[in-house]
């Protein structure tokens, strides 16, 4: 009898935690956004964006009711070299003084197979907004062992053209296409104290 009650309680928790829709806050310590491109065909450098903030709403029963909204501070960009970092933040590139934040806001989420999603949304960089499609994979949805709250994790990829966002310097020698890889972990926020 005790086992039956425990199983029923766990199923009730799982149903309430992950059935429709659950709102999560992105964990900036476990969210990475990496961009890479070809540099004159010699190398494929990468930059990372840190200090990512955002919310993710996931509805396992009705995926189309899911959404994501993310903010990436440009001064959180890291190019693995202080000099290159400064260069990318200059007016020649991201112009972080005038455009301090890049954003992504979903407009549509669709199921794309077991544990797979297509997330369409608006990406804004340097004040220019263009539609982007993320191919996302659900890594895990469960109670986080450290936070003891519902958590979720995704990986996602997309390719964008930097010229679409006013970043066309050296195209085509430095590739116009930029591959973006994202991994994110998010958790239900702590209740207000």
Beta strands, then each sheet from edge to edge (+ up, - down):
strand 1: 22-26
strand 2: 32-36
strand 3: 46-49
strand 4: 53-58
strand 5: 67-73
strand 6: 77-78
strand 7: 101-111
strand 8: 116-125
strand 9: 128-143
strand 10: 150-161
strand 11: 177-187
sheet 1: 6+ 3- 2+ 11- 1+ 4- 5+ 7- 8+ 9- 10+
end
